[in-house]
Amino acid sequence: MVPEAEVRDVLDELQRLRARVPLLSGALAASTDGLVLAHDTPGVEAEGVAALTAAALGVSIRMTDATGRGGFRELLVRGGSGYIATYAAGSSAVLTLLAEDRINVGRLHLEGRRAGARIGELVDAALERTGRPATAAPPRPAAAPGRTLPQRPT
């Protein structure tokens, strides 16, 4: 698990992101295996969203692999009332954002990518210092800046 000090830093980043982008209704950082690291998701069950994010991540990784599009970077889902966007956040985490339908999707991507990179740096650095994986899963190799999430075994 990620140490408490870094969890607070991740939560601070999520709250700053929500302050910068008023049409965000929630933000969640989770391990790639679906465990909540930090969340600012009023009215939404964070654990359920994290688990669904992990499932969507698995499908997304398989799709990018099967189509030769490279490693996973982001996923955008549009529902009748808004968007769910998931961004790679380092080698062991993902950032999922919930946004209202009126949001500027370009701004959502811009801010989501930046926040994902910052959260990825925090989580990867914390895991490197502690020598522990984000979850009970075996440790994964650290990704270089700008790299994508590791492939899940099939």
N, C-alpha and C positions, 0 to 999 in steps of 0.2 A: 504494500500500500504506500501511497505518497505521504511523506511526513506532514504533520498538521500545519507547520509554518507555510509550506508551499500550497497547501489546500487553501489557506487564507488568501495567498497571493492570487491563486486562480479565481477564487470567488470575487476578489477585488477587480480583477480583469473583466469578469462577466458583468459585474455591476457598472463598471465604466463603459463597457460596450452598450449596455441597455440605456445608459444616460446619453450616449452619443447618437443612438439610433432610436428615436422615440416610438417608432412603430414595431419595435421588437416586443413581443409579449412574454418571451422567456428565453433563457440561455442555460445550457447544460454542458459540462465537461465530463466525459466518461472514459473509462479504459476501453480498449478495443474489444474487451470481453464483456462489456455491458455493465460494469460497476460504476456507480456515480462517484466522481471525484469532488465536484462542487456543482451547485445549481442555484439559479435565480429564476424559478418557474412558478410563480403564483398560480394556484388553482390547477396545477398539472402534477400528476404523480411522477416524480423524477425517476424513480426506480424502473417504472414501466417504460418510460421514454428511453432510458439508457439501454434496457434490454432490447427494445425494438430497434434502436440505433445499431446495436451489435448485429442483429439479424440482417438489417438492410446493408450494413457494411459488408457482411459475408457475401451477399448476393452481388453487391457492387464490385467487390474484388474479383469475383468470378466473371462478371460481365466484362470488366476491363481486360482481364486476362484472355478470355475467349475471343475477344474482338481485336486483340493486339493494340489496345489503346494505352498501354503503360499502367503503372500503379495507380491506385485510388488517390484522388485528391479532393473531390467534393461530390455531393449528391443534392439535388433540388427536387422537392416534391411540392406540387401545388394542389391544394384542396379547395373546396368551395368557399372557404372562409379565410384562406391564407396559405402561407408557405412553411415548410419545414426544410431547413438547409443544414447539411452536415459537412464538416470540413475536417481534413486530416489535421491533427495537432501533434506533430512530432512522430516518434516511432511507436508510441504506446497509448495514445489518447485520440479522442475525436471531440469536436465541438459541434453541438446541435443547437440551432437557433429556431425559434418559433416566431413567425412574423405575420402581421396583419396583411390582408389582401392589397391594401393601398400602398404598400412599401415599394420604394424604388429598388428593383431587383439588382441593378448595377451597384448601388450603394450597399445593399445587403452583402453581395459578394465581396466588395472591397473591404468592408469592415470585418466580415467573417473570416476572410483569408488572413488579414492582419492579426486579428485576435487569436486565430488558430495557431499561427506561427509563434506568437508570444506564449500562449499556453503550452504549446509543444516544447518550447525552450525551458519553461519552468518545470514541467513534469519530467522531461528527459534528464535535466540537470539533477533534479532531486533523486531520481532513480539511480543515476550514475553514482552520486555521492553515497547513497545507502547500499548500493550493490544489490538491490532487490527489484523484482519485476513489479509492475503496477498491480497485478493480481496474483493469484496462486499459480498461474500458468508459468511454464518455463521462461527464463529470460530471453528476450529478443535482442538482436544486435541493434545498436543505436544507429539511427539514420543520420546521414550528413545533412546540413541545412539545405532546404529546398528539395530533399528527397521525399518519397512517398512512403506510406505505411508498408510494412512487410506483408508478404503474401501469407494467408492462412493455409495450413495444410488441408488438402482435400481428401 
